[in-house]
Amino acid sequence: GNNVVPNVHFRKVNGMQAGRKNRVMMRTWLDQAGRKKRRSNNRKAKAAKLFPRPAAGLLRPVVHPPTQRYNMKLRLGKGFTLDELKEAKIPRKFAKTIG
C-alpha cells in the first residue's frame, strides 16, 4: 500500500552513531583526484583508439534553435543535409560512418 515502510535504518547519515564513531560510515572522496586522472586517461585512450573518427561521437551541425526565446543561442543539430554534404564534397555513404 501507500503506508510508510517501517524500520528504515538511516545508517549512513552523518551523526547517527553514538559519540565519535559518527564518522565511521561517511563516504570519503580521497580518491577524487585519482578518479579524475583515470577518467582523463580513459578518454585520451579512447580518442587514440578511434583516431581518424571523432571521439565525441558522430559529427553534428551547429544550428540555431527555433522560437524567439532560444534562437539567439546555438546547439547541436541532428545531422547534415544532403545539400551540405554535396557542398563539402562528402559522399553520402561515407557521411554515415562519421555522422
GROMACS elastic network, one bead per residue, 0.5 to 0.9 nm:
[ bonds ]
;  ai    aj funct       b0    kb
    1     4     6  0.87746   500
    2     5     6  0.87601   500
    3     6     6  0.88037   500
    5     8     6  0.68900   500
    8    11     6  0.88873   500
    9    12     6  0.85555   500
   10    13     6  0.58784   500
   10    16     6  0.77386   500
   11    14     6  0.83031   500
   11    16     6  0.66554   500
   11    17     6  0.77980   500
   11    25     6  0.75085   500
   12    15     6  0.85949   500
   12    16     6  0.75246   500
   12    17     6  0.89244   500
   12    22     6  0.89690   500
   12    24     6  0.87389   500
   12    25     6  0.54243   500
   12    26     6  0.64011   500
   12    27     6  0.84223   500
   13    16     6  0.59963   500
   13    17     6  0.87257   500
   13    22     6  0.86045   500
   13    25     6  0.78697   500
   13    26     6  0.75490   500
   14    17     6  0.78336   500
   14    22     6  0.61027   500
   14    23     6  0.64884   500
   14    24     6  0.88483   500
   14    25     6  0.75945   500
   14    26     6  0.64795   500
   15    18     6  0.74984   500
   15    19     6  0.84238   500
   15    20     6  0.87514   500
   15    21     6  0.83235   500
   15    23     6  0.70829   500
   16    21     6  0.89244   500
   16    22     6  0.60129   500
   16    23     6  0.89879   500
   17    20     6  0.78794   500
   17    21     6  0.58599   500
   17    23     6  0.79361   500
   17    24     6  0.82938   500
   17    25     6  0.87881   500
   18    21     6  0.60466   500
   18    22     6  0.61273   500
   19    22     6  0.63965   500
   20    23     6  0.69959   500
   20    24     6  0.85874   500
   21    24     6  0.54929   500
   21    25     6  0.84274   500
   22    25     6  0.71099   500
   22    26     6  0.79692   500
   23    26     6  0.53168   500
   23    27     6  0.87791   500
   24    27     6  0.85911   500
   28    31     6  0.80239   500
   29    32     6  0.53543   500
   29    33     6  0.87218   500
   30    33     6  0.75692   500
   30    34     6  0.84193   500
   31    34     6  0.51365   500
   31    35     6  0.60515   500
   31    36     6  0.85590   500
   32    35     6  0.51981   500
   32    36     6  0.62014   500
   32    37     6  0.87029   500
   33    36     6  0.50680   500
   33    37     6  0.62552   500
   33    38     6  0.86741   500
   34    37     6  0.51001   500
   34    38     6  0.61489   500
   34    39     6  0.86346   500
   35    38     6  0.50058   500
   35    39     6  0.60909   500
   35    40     6  0.84748   500
   36    39     6  0.52597   500
   36    40     6  0.61743   500
   36    41     6  0.86563   500
   37    40     6  0.50789   500
   37    41     6  0.61356   500
   37    42     6  0.85798   500
   38    41     6  0.50982   500
   38    42     6  0.60866   500
   38    43     6  0.86035   500
   39    42     6  0.50668   500
   39    43     6  0.61841   500
   39    44     6  0.86683   500
   40    43     6  0.51738   500
   40    44     6  0.63032   500
   40    45     6  0.86688   500
   41    44     6  0.51010   500
   41    45     6  0.60979   500
   41    46     6  0.85644   500
   42    45     6  0.50542   500
   42    46     6  0.60902   500
   42    47     6  0.85584   500
   43    46     6  0.51337   500
   43    47     6  0.61594   500
   43    48     6  0.86206   500
   43    55     6  0.83003   500
   44    47     6  0.50824   500
   44    48     6  0.61532   500
   44    49     6  0.85767   500
   44    55     6  0.89373   500
   45    48     6  0.50873   500
   45    49     6  0.61007   500
   45    50     6  0.86657   500
   46    49     6  0.50341   500
   46    50     6  0.61923   500
   46    51     6  0.82212   500
   46    55     6  0.69531   500
   47    50     6  0.52536   500
   47    51     6  0.56623   500
   47    52     6  0.88628   500
   47    53     6  0.83106   500
   47    54     6  0.74448   500
   47    56     6  0.82170   500
   48    52     6  0.85338   500
   48    55     6  0.82917   500
   49    52     6  0.87899   500
   49    55     6  0.88401   500
   50    53     6  0.55366   500
   50    54     6  0.71568   500
   50    55     6  0.63694   500
   51    54     6  0.70768   500
   51    55     6  0.73857   500
   52    55     6  0.87704   500
   53    56     6  0.89513   500
   53    57     6  0.82076   500
   53    58     6  0.82951   500
   53    97     6  0.86324   500
   53    98     6  0.64887   500
   54    57     6  0.58563   500
   54    58     6  0.66631   500
   54    59     6  0.71522   500
   54    98     6  0.74561   500
   55    58     6  0.81757   500
   56    59     6  0.81913   500
   57    60     6  0.88712   500
   57    98     6  0.82807   500
   57    99     6  0.78521   500
   58    79     6  0.89238   500
   58    96     6  0.88128   500
   58    97     6  0.80839   500
   58    98     6  0.55577   500
   59    79     6  0.75684   500
   59    80     6  0.87149   500
   59    98     6  0.61728   500
   60    76     6  0.60116   500
   60    77     6  0.58171   500
   60    78     6  0.61891   500
   60    79     6  0.52035   500
   60    80     6  0.69327   500
   60    99     6  0.65191   500
   61    75     6  0.84276   500
   61    76     6  0.57444   500
   61    77     6  0.51742   500
   61    78     6  0.71182   500
   61    79     6  0.59743   500
   61    80     6  0.61821   500
   62    74     6  0.64085   500
   62    75     6  0.56317   500
   62    77     6  0.57176   500
   63    73     6  0.85705   500
   63    74     6  0.56114   500
   63    75     6  0.55515   500
   63    76     6  0.59888   500
   63    77     6  0.55975   500
   64    70     6  0.77547   500
   64    71     6  0.53611   500
   64    72     6  0.68481   500
   64    73     6  0.60717   500
   64    75     6  0.63302   500
   64    76     6  0.84937   500
   64    77     6  0.84369   500
   65    68     6  0.88165   500
   65    69     6  0.89420   500
   65    70     6  0.58396   500
   65    72     6  0.78936   500
   65    73     6  0.69684   500
   65    74     6  0.66455   500
   65    75     6  0.67578   500
   65    76     6  0.89975   500
   65    77     6  0.86062   500
   66    69     6  0.81272   500
   66    70     6  0.65609   500
   66    71     6  0.55167   500
   67    70     6  0.59186   500
   67    71     6  0.58511   500
   68    71     6  0.54434   500
   68    72     6  0.77828   500
   69    72     6  0.77187   500
   69    73     6  0.89793   500
   70    73     6  0.56582   500
   70    74     6  0.82530   500
   71    74     6  0.74617   500
   76    79     6  0.86352   500
   77    80     6  0.81344   500
   79    99     6  0.69824   500
   80    83     6  0.81688   500
   80    84     6  0.61818   500
   80    85     6  0.66939   500
   80    95     6  0.88585   500
   80    99     6  0.81632   500
   81    84     6  0.52352   500
   81    85     6  0.63903   500
   81    86     6  0.86842   500
   82    85     6  0.50209   500
   82    86     6  0.60717   500
   82    87     6  0.85869   500
   82    92     6  0.73480   500
   83    86     6  0.50264   500
   83    87     6  0.61817   500
   83    88     6  0.86490   500
   84    87     6  0.50878   500
   84    88     6  0.62497   500
   84    89     6  0.85714   500
   84    90     6  0.88163   500
   85    88     6  0.50501   500
   85    89     6  0.60256   500
   85    90     6  0.52484   500
   85    91     6  0.70663   500
   85    92     6  0.71725   500
   85    95     6  0.77021   500
   86    90     6  0.61269   500
   86    91     6  0.73156   500
   86    92     6  0.82769   500
   87    90     6  0.78343   500
   90    93     6  0.86000   500
   90    94     6  0.69026   500
   90    95     6  0.63684   500
   91    94     6  0.53167   500
   91    95     6  0.61069   500
   91    96     6  0.89534   500
   92    95     6  0.51189   500
   92    96     6  0.67198   500
   93    96     6  0.54456   500
   93    97     6  0.72232   500
   94    97     6  0.54403   500
   94    98     6  0.69757   500
   94    99     6  0.87925   500
   95    98     6  0.53801   500
   95    99     6  0.57713   500
   96    99     6  0.52435   500
